[in-house]
Amino acid sequence: MFIFDAHLDMAWNATEWVRDLMLPVAKIREFEQHYDKIIPGPCTVSWPELQRGRVGLIIATLLPRHHRKDKPLTFPQSREACYAMAHGQLAYYRAMIARGVLREVHNKATLDQHLAEWLALPPGEPAIGQPPLGFILSMEGSTPILYPEQIEDWFRAGLRLLGPAHYWPAPYCFGTGSEGGFNEDGKRLLREMDRVGMLLDVTHLADQSFWDAMEIYQGPCIASHHNCRSLVPADRQLTDDQIKELIRRGSVIGAAFDNWMIRPGWKIGVSDPSTVQMTHIVDHIDHICQLAGNANHCGIGSDLDGGFGKEQSPSDLDTIADLHKMADLLTARGYSSQDVEKVMWRNFVEFFQRVWK
């Protein structure tokens, strides 16, 4: 089955972890096993692995951060350095396009063309080689945007989605682990996004920033990688009221595959990974479907290799090629084949087809 993954930090993995993502996951793991306490855990994603799993379309990020044990060193202290990092990651994606591995999907025409090629592939076979993998360009955190009016420059560069916050306070608003709303520059940022057609990703927004965005930003929005606070209490998760607001706005919410977001009480580096399986992700998907009364607002936003590896992913997932197991788990939970297809790819694809008229 064709699969859409709404959140992967591919360029960050290639540049921050110096990974050759053209290699099979097994080869990357073999190389990295020699470097203790530097790499977070066994990787799960590479370009061949996405092809093998028929994950044919992804939202790929620009992520201006490092991975440091000392949190103050995680994010560059200079906004200009963040700007340079984001452009460096953009250059990586462009290099993969030139190599024939990737195809940029940035409007309805390119989306429809890409989808037609992938859906024409013979069913049940790995999609090795052609067609290229499709990606929609997103930015996680707004530090590379030096002033609100620069949104237009980034849109021209191919950026189609922006998540204004990541962790802690951001230049324009507040993110996970902090509290507060959008400042005056942030409100201008949201209005500029509306003006140029930049889509909003509400992921990581602090609660007040979330509700500010819902009031100010009038365009389409998604939650690329979020689970449910009623199942796992934490400010990283969506409340039921937030989920209902996103449903009202026609949004799609991607289920995240990071263990501490999946089961309550699971602690990084402490808890047993075997206690989390993909069926627990279905719990979050089902909760949203029950709130909506349908399966029209759920998808997959795995965030695999988003600063963690297999050690912090569901135990029945070895690599991203195992995302296909979600289809059987949804079927076992009573979802129809049409609804399974919606969750696996159709909801996100139809969202972009709708907003990119």
Secondary structure as UniProt FT lines:
FT   STRAND          3..8
FT   HELIX           10..16
FT   TURN            21..22
FT   HELIX           25..32
FT   TURN            33..34
FT   TURN            36..38
FT   HELIX           47..52
FT   TURN            53..54
FT   STRAND          55..62
FT   HELIX           71..73
FT   HELIX           79..98
FT   TURN            99..100
FT   STRAND          102..104
FT   HELIX           108..119
FT   TURN            123..124
FT   STRAND          133..140
FT   TURN            143..144
FT   HELIX           148..150
FT   HELIX           151..156
FT   TURN            157..158
FT   STRAND          161..163
FT   STRAND          174..176
FT   HELIX           184..196
FT   STRAND          199..201
FT   TURN            203..204
FT   HELIX           207..216
FT   STRAND          221..223
FT   TURN            229..231
FT   TURN            235..236
FT   HELIX           240..248
FT   TURN            249..250
FT   STRAND          253..255
FT   HELIX           259..261
FT   TURN            264..265
FT   TURN            268..270
FT   HELIX           273..275
FT   HELIX           278..292
FT   TURN            296..297
FT   STRAND          298..300
FT   TURN            304..305
FT   HELIX           310..312
FT   TURN            315..316
FT   HELIX           320..324
FT   HELIX           325..332
FT   TURN            333..334
FT   HELIX           337..341
FT   HELIX           342..346
FT   HELIX           347..355
//
